[in-house]
Amino acid sequence: MRDSLRLNISAFLVALATLSIAIATAPAYAQGNGDFQSYLEDLRPKARAMGIRDATLDAVLPSLTPNNRVIELDQNQPGGGAYSPIPNFEPYRRKHVDAARISRGRVAYQANRARLARIEAETGVPEEIMVAIFGHETNYGSYTGDFDLIRSLATLAWEGRRRTLFEPELLATLKMLDNGVPRSRLVGSWAGATGYPQFLPSVYLRLAKDGDGDGRADIWTSEADALASIANYFVHSGWRRGQPWGVAVSVPMGLNRSALAARTNPPRCPRVFNRHSRWLNMAEWRKLGLVPADGRWPDDSMMATLLEPDGPGKTAYLLTSNYRAILDYNCSNFYALSVGLLADAVKQ
């Protein structure tokens, strides 16, 4: 009897441990976030407050189901912890500013010269910067993603881990649908980026532009609209007409880098901005012994920060405020540097 009781207790404890492990390792979307359709119905007041019609909501919400693949992709994103080492830039540059991308960029550049020149004249955003973003985001339109935006964003908002990010984007996508954007256009990355420029839905609503005069901002099939929209994004990010994004430079071995350290704690993207020096003008950088790779200095009064993405002794960059506008598009030094370098190569 005692042995039987002991075996029953042992079996119970094993079962309890197994259940605990199952709960601990279960995906977050299976734990306490409520019924999917109930969550979507709870969004109706917020949607109505944005002017989204019930007819639009009725046409799409009841048919939605969660996409578990989207949740897996979100949860498997690399953490990039605060103390993890940052790799060198050069391997990334070779992959993203390669001969094929440069060649395709030059073709896109020449094919769109008339509209690019017009957009640059209107906005001050250089033609080659627009083309470089187009090339970086979707390889000049060759791949824009095939996830159903509404389903993906509904799934991510319902799952709840990053609801504050994804719920507004879901509502913005529903607003796009309500405004007449066809459901067939509303596809993109699993995280909601869409079209040639890979705009989030909220960005589309704010900044998408009609570049070909047909009365629509079609960033999915119209290169003219996509390029105009990219330029408009940079205008709103503070792009300064006539100023380069940066200058490749060599740095003297004896440069006192500690004296040039930034003195502020950036509230946004600290891992990105903490790699930059403090701001000095070009005349001050020249006096410190830096030398431009092409031998040409920008205007002495132009302000710039120093970034050495591959460490001392390798190519470094003096970066202007227009580089910060590229960072606003994607807050990654590797991304922004490769956009600038691709733009320079496309224009040559």
N, C-alpha and C positions, 0 to 999 in steps of 0.2 A: 504493500500500500504506500509506504513511505517512498520507495523507489519510483513507483508510478507517479506520485505527486511531484517528486523531484524532476522526472522526465517531462511532465506537463508544464512545470514552471520553466524549465530550460527551453522547451519548444516555444513557449509564450515569449520569452525574452529574445530568442532568435528572431521570431516573427516581428516583435516590436522594433528590434534593431534594423531589420530589413525595411520595414515601413518608414522608419526615420530617415534611412539613407535615400529611399525613393522620394520622400518629400523634399529632402535637402537638395537633391540633384534634379528635381523636376524643373522643366522650363518655367521661366517667370510668368509666361502667359497663361499657365495652368493654375496659378496661385492667386486667388483672392481678387481678381480684377473684374469680376462680374460677367454677366451675359453680354455678348458682343452686340446683339441687336438692341438690348436695353441701353447700352452706352450710346449707340448711334441715335436712338430716340431722344436721349437726354441732351443731345447737341442741338435739337431743333430750335430752342429759344435763342441760342447764340447765332445760329444760321439766319433766323428771321431778323435778328437785330442788324445783320449785315445786308438785309434786303433780299436774301435768297428766298425764292418762292417755294411754297410747299409742294407745288407740282414738280419742281426740280428734285426736291428731296424724295418725294414719293416714287419718282422714276428710277432712282438709283440705290437708295439706302436699303430697302427691304431685300434686295437680291445679293447684297454683299456678304462675304464670308471671310474669316481670318485667313491670312496667308502665313503659315508657319515658317516657310522658307525666308520670308522677309525678317521675321523676328530672329531667326538663327543668324542671318547676315549681320543684323544690328548688334547682337550680343557677342559676335565673334570679331568685332572691330578691334584692332590692336590698341592696347591701352596707352602705349607711349608714356609711361610713368615719368614723374617729374625728374627722376634721377637716372633714367635709362640713357645710355650713351647716344649721341647724335652721330650718325655716319657721315662720311665725306660726301660732298656734293658731286664730285666728278663722275662716279658711276651712274648717278641719276641723270646728269647732264648728257652723258653719252647715249642713254636710252631714250630721252625725251627731246633732245635736240639733235636727232640723227639725220642722216642724208635723206632718207625717204620722207620724213616729215618736212624737212626744209624744201625738198623738191616739190612736194604736193602744195606746200604753202606758197611757193612762187607761182605755181599754176593758178591757185585761187586768187592770189594778189593781182596777177595780170588780168584774169577774167573779170575782176570786179573793180578795175581801176577807176572808171568813171564815177560809180556810186561811192567808192571809198574816198576819192578826192572831194566829192561834195560833202560827205559826212564829216571829214576832217575839217573842211572849211567852216562848217557850221558849229562844230563842237570843240575843235582843237585837239581831239584825240587822234594820234597818228594812225594812218592807214595800216601800217604793219602790226601795230598793237592789236587792232581789231582782228586781223587775220590770225595772229598768234594765239589769241584766246580761242577762236574758232577751231584752230588746229589742236590745241591742247585739250579742249573739253570733249570733242567728238571726232577727232581726226578728220576735220573738215566735213563733218556731217555723215561720215560713214557708219557711225554707231551712236545712237542716241538713247539706247535702253529700250527694253520691251516689257517692263513691269506696268501693270495697270495702276496709275497714280492714286486713284481714289481708293482702291482696295488696299494698296500698300500703306498709304497714310492712315487710313481708318484702322488698319491692324496695329500700326506702331503707336497711334494715339491711344487705342483701347488697351494695349499691353501695359502702358503706363510708365515704363522706366524713364522715357524722355517725353512725356506727354506735353510738357510746356513748349517743347519745340515742334512736335508733330501735329498737335491738335490745330494750332493756327494755320498750318500748311494744308491740312485737310479742309478746313473751312474756306481757305483761299481757293483751293481746287474746285470746291462746290460752287464758289462764286464765279470762277471761270466758266464752268459748265452753264450756270444760270445766265451768264453774259453772252452765251452763244458759241463758245468754243466747243467743237464736236467732241464727243466722248472718245472717238477714235484717235484724236490728237493727244489725249491725256495719258500718255505713256512716257516712261523714262526710267531713271535709275530706281533701285529699290527704296532709296531714301527720299525720293520726290523730285529730283532735278530733272528738267525736261527741255526738249528742243535743242537746236544747234548750240545755243550758249549755255545749256544746262542750268537754266534759271529755276529756283524754287518758285512755287506758285505765288507766294506773296511778293516776290521780286517781279514776276511777270505782271501782276496787277499794278505795281507801282511804276515800272520802268520800261516795259516792252513798247517798242515804237513801230509805226508803219513806215518802212523805208522805201516802198515802191509805189506809194500813192493810191493803193486800192482800198483804203479805208479800214484795213485789218492789220493787226500785229501778229503775223503768222511766223513764229520763230521755229516752226517744225519743217517747213518746206521752202520758205523764202530766204535766200541768203541775204537779200537786201534788208529785210526786216530784222534778221538776226544780227547783222553787222551794225545797223542803226541802234538796236537795243543794247548791244555791248558798249557802244560809244556812250549812249545815254547813262548806262551804269557808271562809267568812269567819270562822266561829268558830275554826277551826284556824289561820287566819292572824292571829289576835289581835284581832278586832273588839271594841271597847269599847262596852258598852251605854250609850246615852244621850248619846253624843258625836257631833257632826256630822262629816262627812268634810272639810269646809272652809268657809271664809267668803270671799265675794267682797269685795274692799276696794279703795279708792283709796289711792295712795301719794304722800306729799308729794314735790315735785320735789327738795328738798334732802336726801333720805335718803342717808346714807353707806352705800352698798351694800358697799363693800370691807370695812367694819368688821363686816358681817354675814355675810361669806362662811363657808361651812362649813369646819371645821378637820380633818375626817377624810376619808380616801380610801375611798369605798365599794367593797367587794369585789364587789358585785353591781350590774349595770346602772349603771356610773359615768356614762354619757352622760345618763341620766335623773336620777340623784340629785345630780349636780354642778350642776344648775340650781337647786337649792334652797338657801336660806340656812341658817344654823345655827338651832337650836331656841331660841325665846324663849317666855315665857308671854304670854297675851293682854294682861295688864296692861302688860307691857313694850312690846308692839307698839303699844298705845294711846298710851303716852307718847312714842313715836317719831312720832306724828302720823298713823298709818293710820286710816281711817274705813270701817266696814262699809257695803256698798252698801245694806243694809236698815236701817241705823242701830242694829242690835242686836249687842251684844258677847256672846260666850259667856262662861262662867265665867273669872274672872281667872287662875286657876291652870292652865288648860288650855294645853298646850304646842302650838306650831305652827311650821312653817317657811314662808317666803315664796317664792312662785313668781310670776314675771312672764312669762307665756308669750308675750305680744306685745310685750314690751319696756317701758321706762319710759313713763309717761304713759297707759298703757292699763289695763284691768281686771286686777288682780292677785288672788292667792288666798293666804290663810293656811290651811295644810293640816295636819290633825291626824294622829295615828297611824292612824286609820281610813282615811285616804287611802292609807297604805302598804299596808293590807290589800287595797285595790283594785289597787294596783300588783302585789301578789303574784299576782293573777289574770292580769294582763297588764302587763308592765313597760314601760309607755309613759305619759308624762305626758298626751299627748293623749287616750289611751283613758280613763285614770282621771278626768281632768277632765270628759270628756263623759259618763261614767257618772254622776258626781255631779250634773252639771247636768241630765241627763235625769231622774234620780231626783227632783230638786227640782221640775222642771216637771210630772212625772207626778202628784205629790202635790197640786199646787195646785188 
